[in-house]
Amino acid sequence: MVFDTNTANIYIVALTNLNMILVAESEKKKIVNYLTFSKRNEKDINNFIVELEKAFVINRVFDNKKHMVAASCLKG
């Protein structure tokens, strides 16, 4: 069996979305701080993107605002 990173990331985002639905039903709001990105290798950017997508879901960031938040997380 081969480990597929993309499939794992899809499941992580799906579970995070499910968590947000459950939290929204109980009317609790979670807030997560955003990570910053300044490294240049491919492995680090993939991890950063996955973590940023999770933070978007938890913080309920609208699609039309995601580019501004993502740009503010980039350093260097």
A tleap script that builds the chain and sets N, CA, C and O, in Angstrom:
source leaprc.protein.ff14SB
mol = sequence {
  NMET VAL PHE ASP THR ASN THR ALA ASN ILE
  TYR ILE VAL ALA LEU THR ASN LEU ASN MET
  ILE LEU VAL ALA GLU SER GLU LYS LYS LYS
  ILE VAL ASN TYR LEU THR PHE SER LYS ARG
  ASN GLU LYS ASP ILE ASN ASN PHE ILE VAL
  GLU LEU GLU LYS ALA PHE VAL ILE ASN ARG
  VAL PHE ASP ASN LYS LYS HIE MET VAL ALA
  ALA SER CYS LEU LYS CGLY
}
set mol.1.N position { 0.844 -1.185 0.000 }
set mol.1.CA position { 0.000 0.000 0.000 }
set mol.1.C position { 0.886 1.245 0.000 }
set mol.1.O position { 1.797 1.359 0.821 }
set mol.2.N position { 0.629 2.153 -0.895 }
set mol.2.CA position { 1.409 3.368 -1.034 }
set mol.2.C position { 0.681 4.512 -0.325 }
set mol.2.O position { -0.529 4.681 -0.470 }
set mol.3.N position { 1.441 5.288 0.439 }
set mol.3.CA position { 0.863 6.439 1.119 }
set mol.3.C position { 0.732 7.589 0.135 }
set mol.3.O position { 1.712 7.978 -0.500 }
set mol.4.N position { -0.460 8.131 0.004 }
set mol.4.CA position { -0.719 9.238 -0.910 }
set mol.4.C position { -0.954 10.502 -0.101 }
set mol.4.O position { -1.970 10.626 0.582 }
set mol.5.N position { -0.022 11.435 -0.177 }
set mol.5.CA position { -0.103 12.672 0.595 }
set mol.5.C position { -1.323 13.493 0.217 }
set mol.5.O position { -1.980 14.060 1.089 }
set mol.6.N position { -1.633 13.565 -1.061 }
set mol.6.CA position { -2.791 14.356 -1.491 }
set mol.6.C position { -4.087 13.806 -0.910 }
set mol.6.O position { -4.950 14.570 -0.478 }
set mol.7.N position { -4.226 12.491 -0.899 }
set mol.7.CA position { -5.426 11.878 -0.327 }
set mol.7.C position { -5.502 12.146 1.164 }
set mol.7.O position { -6.574 12.443 1.692 }
set mol.8.N position { -4.378 12.044 1.841 }
set mol.8.CA position { -4.347 12.327 3.279 }
set mol.8.C position { -4.748 13.772 3.542 }
set mol.8.O position { -5.497 14.045 4.480 }
set mol.9.N position { -4.260 14.697 2.731 }
set mol.9.CA position { -4.611 16.113 2.901 }
set mol.9.C position { -6.095 16.352 2.668 }
set mol.9.O position { -6.711 17.157 3.366 }
set mol.10.N position { -6.668 15.666 1.701 }
set mol.10.CA position { -8.104 15.797 1.431 }
set mol.10.C position { -8.907 15.328 2.636 }
set mol.10.O position { -9.888 15.965 3.018 }
set mol.11.N position { -8.494 14.219 3.234 }
set mol.11.CA position { -9.192 13.722 4.428 }
set mol.11.C position { -9.042 14.678 5.605 }
set mol.11.O position { -9.984 14.867 6.374 }
set mol.12.N position { -7.870 15.277 5.750 }
set mol.12.CA position { -7.651 16.232 6.843 }
set mol.12.C position { -8.582 17.431 6.689 }
set mol.12.O position { -9.208 17.860 7.658 }
set mol.13.N position { -8.675 17.969 5.483 }
set mol.13.CA position { -9.551 19.120 5.246 }
set mol.13.C position { -11.011 18.729 5.443 }
set mol.13.O position { -11.786 19.506 6.001 }
set mol.14.N position { -11.398 17.540 4.993 }
set mol.14.CA position { -12.779 17.081 5.171 }
set mol.14.C position { -13.119 16.933 6.649 }
set mol.14.O position { -14.200 17.333 7.081 }
set mol.15.N position { -12.216 16.368 7.413 }
set mol.15.CA position { -12.459 16.227 8.858 }
set mol.15.C position { -12.500 17.582 9.552 }
set mol.15.O position { -13.280 17.780 10.483 }
set mol.16.N position { -11.670 18.508 9.108 }
set mol.16.CA position { -11.700 19.856 9.670 }
set mol.16.C position { -13.034 20.521 9.357 }
set mol.16.O position { -13.612 21.188 10.216 }
set mol.17.N position { -13.528 20.343 8.123 }
set mol.17.CA position { -14.841 20.897 7.761 }
set mol.17.C position { -15.943 20.293 8.613 }
set mol.17.O position { -16.840 21.006 9.063 }
set mol.18.N position { -15.887 19.000 8.836 }
set mol.18.CA position { -16.865 18.336 9.685 }
set mol.18.C position { -16.816 18.894 11.098 }
set mol.18.O position { -17.854 19.123 11.719 }
set mol.19.N position { -15.616 19.112 11.598 }
set mol.19.CA position { -15.455 19.696 12.923 }
set mol.19.C position { -16.112 21.076 12.986 }
set mol.19.O position { -16.755 21.417 13.979 }
set mol.20.N position { -15.948 21.867 11.922 }
set mol.20.CA position { -16.546 23.208 11.897 }
set mol.20.C position { -18.069 23.126 11.901 }
set mol.20.O position { -18.729 23.950 12.535 }
set mol.21.N position { -18.623 22.165 11.217 }
set mol.21.CA position { -20.079 21.997 11.210 }
set mol.21.C position { -20.567 21.684 12.618 }
set mol.21.O position { -21.560 22.245 13.082 }
set mol.22.N position { -19.865 20.791 13.287 }
set mol.22.CA position { -20.259 20.433 14.655 }
set mol.22.C position { -20.116 21.614 15.604 }
set mol.22.O position { -20.965 21.816 16.472 }
set mol.23.N position { -19.072 22.382 15.451 }
set mol.23.CA position { -18.860 23.554 16.298 }
set mol.23.C position { -19.917 24.612 16.010 }
set mol.23.O position { -20.429 25.248 16.932 }
set mol.24.N position { -20.246 24.803 14.738 }
set mol.24.CA position { -21.244 25.806 14.373 }
set mol.24.C position { -22.606 25.463 14.961 }
set mol.24.O position { -23.368 26.354 15.340 }
set mol.25.N position { -22.908 24.182 15.036 }
set mol.25.CA position { -24.190 23.777 15.609 }
set mol.25.C position { -24.283 24.117 17.081 }
set mol.25.O position { -25.362 24.423 17.588 }
set mol.26.N position { -23.159 24.063 17.767 }
set mol.26.CA position { -23.178 24.392 19.188 }
set mol.26.C position { -22.912 25.881 19.412 }
set mol.26.O position { -22.835 26.343 20.550 }
set mol.27.N position { -22.771 26.631 18.300 }
set mol.27.CA position { -22.573 28.078 18.293 }
set mol.27.C position { -21.343 28.520 19.071 }
set mol.27.O position { -21.350 29.575 19.706 }
set mol.28.N position { -20.298 27.723 19.022 }
set mol.28.CA position { -19.006 28.106 19.568 }
set mol.28.C position { -18.144 28.504 18.389 }
set mol.28.O position { -18.264 27.923 17.310 }
set mol.29.N position { -17.282 29.481 18.575 }
set mol.29.CA position { -16.424 29.912 17.480 }
set mol.29.C position { -14.969 29.687 17.863 }
set mol.29.O position { -14.507 30.165 18.899 }
set mol.30.N position { -14.256 28.960 17.023 }
set mol.30.CA position { -12.840 28.734 17.229 }
set mol.30.C position { -12.055 29.753 16.421 }
set mol.30.O position { -12.493 30.178 15.351 }
set mol.31.N position { -10.931 30.132 16.919 }
set mol.31.CA position { -10.026 31.018 16.202 }
set mol.31.C position { -8.636 30.391 16.266 }
set mol.31.O position { -8.181 29.981 17.334 }
set mol.32.N position { -7.974 30.321 15.130 }
set mol.32.CA position { -6.618 29.796 15.101 }
set mol.32.C position { -5.709 30.866 14.526 }
set mol.32.O position { -6.098 31.585 13.605 }
set mol.33.N position { -4.511 30.976 15.056 }
set mol.33.CA position { -3.527 31.902 14.513 }
set mol.33.C position { -2.957 31.332 13.226 }
set mol.33.O position { -2.832 30.117 13.077 }
set mol.34.N position { -2.615 32.208 12.306 }
set mol.34.CA position { -2.060 31.787 11.028 }
set mol.34.C position { -0.550 31.632 11.151 }
set mol.34.O position { 0.116 32.397 11.849 }
set mol.35.N position { -0.025 30.627 10.459 }
set mol.35.CA position { 1.417 30.427 10.395 }
set mol.35.C position { 2.005 31.397 9.382 }
set mol.35.O position { 1.289 31.931 8.536 }
set mol.36.N position { 3.295 31.620 9.469 }
set mol.36.CA position { 3.972 32.406 8.434 }
set mol.36.C position { 4.848 31.459 7.623 }
set mol.36.O position { 5.257 30.404 8.109 }
set mol.37.N position { 5.126 31.840 6.404 }
set mol.37.CA position { 5.940 31.023 5.517 }
set mol.37.C position { 7.084 31.845 4.962 }
set mol.37.O position { 6.876 32.918 4.396 }
set mol.38.N position { 8.311 31.327 5.131 }
set mol.38.CA position { 9.464 32.012 4.554 }
set mol.38.C position { 10.486 31.032 3.981 }
set mol.38.O position { 11.499 31.456 3.426 }
set mol.39.N position { 10.238 29.735 4.107 }
set mol.39.CA position { 11.180 28.732 3.594 }
set mol.39.C position { 10.937 28.526 2.099 }
set mol.39.O position { 9.912 28.949 1.565 }
set mol.40.N position { 11.871 27.885 1.443 }
set mol.40.CA position { 11.768 27.809 -0.013 }
set mol.40.C position { 11.704 26.401 -0.586 }
set mol.40.O position { 11.672 26.263 -1.809 }
set mol.41.N position { 11.684 25.351 0.223 }
set mol.41.CA position { 11.627 24.043 -0.426 }
set mol.41.C position { 10.189 23.539 -0.532 }
set mol.41.O position { 9.305 23.993 0.194 }
set mol.42.N position { 9.971 22.601 -1.441 }
set mol.42.CA position { 8.621 22.155 -1.794 }
set mol.42.C position { 7.886 21.494 -0.629 }
set mol.42.O position { 6.678 21.678 -0.483 }
set mol.43.N position { 8.585 20.739 0.191 }
set mol.43.CA position { 7.957 20.060 1.324 }
set mol.43.C position { 7.345 21.075 2.289 }
set mol.43.O position { 6.227 20.885 2.768 }
set mol.44.N position { 8.072 22.138 2.569 }
set mol.44.CA position { 7.580 23.147 3.495 }
set mol.44.C position { 6.369 23.888 2.957 }
set mol.44.O position { 5.454 24.190 3.724 }
set mol.45.N position { 6.332 24.190 1.675 }
set mol.45.CA position { 5.198 24.911 1.102 }
set mol.45.C position { 3.948 24.043 1.121 }
set mol.45.O position { 2.849 24.551 1.342 }
set mol.46.N position { 4.099 22.737 0.893 }
set mol.46.CA position { 2.935 21.849 0.949 }
set mol.46.C position { 2.344 21.808 2.349 }
set mol.46.O position { 1.126 21.880 2.510 }
set mol.47.N position { 3.189 21.693 3.357 }
set mol.47.CA position { 2.710 21.697 4.742 }
set mol.47.C position { 2.054 23.028 5.093 }
set mol.47.O position { 1.027 23.060 5.770 }
set mol.48.N position { 2.647 24.121 4.633 }
set mol.48.CA position { 2.091 25.444 4.895 }
set mol.48.C position { 0.700 25.580 4.281 }
set mol.48.O position { -0.207 26.109 4.923 }
set mol.49.N position { 0.525 25.117 3.061 }
set mol.49.CA position { -0.763 25.221 2.378 }
set mol.49.C position { -1.827 24.399 3.093 }
set mol.49.O position { -2.959 24.855 3.254 }
set mol.50.N position { -1.476 23.198 3.521 }
set mol.50.CA position { -2.434 22.352 4.238 }
set mol.50.C position { -2.852 23.020 5.554 }
set mol.50.O position { -4.038 23.065 5.883 }
set mol.51.N position { -1.884 23.532 6.292 }
set mol.51.CA position { -2.196 24.189 7.569 }
set mol.51.C position { -3.002 25.464 7.352 }
set mol.51.O position { -3.884 25.782 8.150 }
set mol.52.N position { -2.709 26.189 6.289 }
set mol.52.CA position { -3.454 27.410 5.980 }
set mol.52.C position { -4.902 27.074 5.617 }
set mol.52.O position { -5.821 27.779 6.034 }
set mol.53.N position { -5.112 26.013 4.851 }
set mol.53.CA position { -6.479 25.594 4.506 }
set mol.53.C position { -7.269 25.211 5.755 }
set mol.53.O position { -8.451 25.537 5.865 }
set mol.54.N position { -6.624 24.525 6.692 }
set mol.54.CA position { -7.292 24.169 7.947 }
set mol.54.C position { -7.672 25.426 8.720 }
set mol.54.O position { -8.780 25.522 9.248 }
set mol.55.N position { -6.757 26.389 8.786 }
set mol.55.CA position { -7.030 27.637 9.503 }
set mol.55.C position { -8.173 28.407 8.842 }
set mol.55.O position { -8.997 29.003 9.536 }
set mol.56.N position { -8.231 28.400 7.508 }
set mol.56.CA position { -9.332 29.058 6.806 }
set mol.56.C position { -10.673 28.472 7.217 }
set mol.56.O position { -11.636 29.205 7.446 }
set mol.57.N position { -10.732 27.157 7.308 }
set mol.57.CA position { -11.980 26.492 7.672 }
set mol.57.C position { -12.359 26.845 9.107 }
set mol.57.O position { -13.497 27.231 9.377 }
set mol.58.N position { -11.418 26.713 10.012 }
set mol.58.CA position { -11.705 26.953 11.422 }
set mol.58.C position { -12.076 28.413 11.661 }
set mol.58.O position { -12.981 28.705 12.443 }
set mol.59.N position { -11.379 29.333 10.991 }
set mol.59.CA position { -11.653 30.759 11.169 }
set mol.59.C position { -12.778 31.272 10.280 }
set mol.59.O position { -13.123 32.452 10.329 }
set mol.60.N position { -13.346 30.391 9.473 }
set mol.60.CA position { -14.459 30.739 8.585 }
set mol.60.C position { -14.122 31.912 7.662 }
set mol.60.O position { -14.860 32.895 7.592 }
set mol.61.N position { -13.017 31.793 6.971 }
set mol.61.CA position { -12.584 32.834 6.041 }
set mol.61.C position { -13.316 32.630 4.721 }
set mol.61.O position { -13.327 31.529 4.169 }
set mol.62.N position { -13.927 33.701 4.222 }
set mol.62.CA position { -14.635 33.636 2.947 }
set mol.62.C position { -13.636 33.531 1.801 }
set mol.62.O position { -12.513 34.027 1.899 }
set mol.63.N position { -14.051 32.880 0.711 }
set mol.63.CA position { -13.170 32.656 -0.435 }
set mol.63.C position { -12.578 33.959 -0.975 }
set mol.63.O position { -11.416 33.993 -1.379 }
set mol.64.N position { -13.370 35.022 -0.981 }
set mol.64.CA position { -12.880 36.280 -1.559 }
set mol.64.C position { -11.899 37.008 -0.639 }
set mol.64.O position { -11.383 38.059 -1.019 }
set mol.65.N position { -11.628 36.488 0.549 }
set mol.65.CA position { -10.671 37.098 1.479 }
set mol.65.C position { -9.424 36.245 1.671 }
set mol.65.O position { -8.449 36.707 2.263 }
set mol.66.N position { -9.439 35.017 1.183 }
set mol.66.CA position { -8.339 34.094 1.434 }
set mol.66.C position { -7.014 34.590 0.855 }
set mol.66.O position { -5.968 34.406 1.477 }
set mol.67.N position { -7.041 35.210 -0.309 }
set mol.67.CA position { -5.792 35.675 -0.925 }
set mol.67.C position { -5.121 36.747 -0.087 }
set mol.67.O position { -3.893 36.812 -0.037 }
set mol.68.N position { -5.913 37.597 0.577 }
set mol.68.CA position { -5.327 38.644 1.420 }
set mol.68.C position { -4.679 38.048 2.665 }
set mol.68.O position { -3.602 38.475 3.080 }
set mol.69.N position { -5.350 37.053 3.258 }
set mol.69.CA position { -4.792 36.404 4.441 }
set mol.69.C position { -3.525 35.638 4.067 }
set mol.69.O position { -2.516 35.712 4.769 }
set mol.70.N position { -3.585 34.906 2.960 }
set mol.70.CA position { -2.417 34.132 2.512 }
set mol.70.C position { -1.226 35.052 2.234 }
set mol.70.O position { -0.096 34.734 2.605 }
set mol.71.N position { -1.470 36.170 1.594 }
set mol.71.CA position { -0.383 37.111 1.292 }
set mol.71.C position { 0.236 37.668 2.579 }
set mol.71.O position { 1.444 37.898 2.642 }
set mol.72.N position { -0.591 37.881 3.596 }
set mol.72.CA position { -0.062 38.420 4.848 }
set mol.72.C position { 0.764 37.394 5.612 }
set mol.72.O position { 1.511 37.760 6.520 }
set mol.73.N position { 0.645 36.126 5.262 }
set mol.73.CA position { 1.403 35.057 5.936 }
set mol.73.C position { 2.774 34.818 5.312 }
set mol.73.O position { 3.596 34.102 5.884 }
set mol.74.N position { 3.030 35.409 4.146 }
set mol.74.CA position { 4.299 35.202 3.453 }
set mol.74.C position { 5.327 36.212 3.924 }
set mol.74.O position { 5.067 37.415 3.936 }
set mol.75.N position { 6.491 35.723 4.310 }
set mol.75.CA position { 7.577 36.579 4.802 }
set mol.75.C position { 8.817 36.339 3.963 }
set mol.75.O position { 9.092 35.213 3.546 }
set mol.76.N position { 9.558 37.402 3.721 }
set mol.76.CA position { 10.846 37.267 3.023 }
set mol.76.C position { 10.709 37.165 1.583 }
set mol.76.O position { 11.709 37.047 0.874 }
savepdb mol mol.pdb
quit
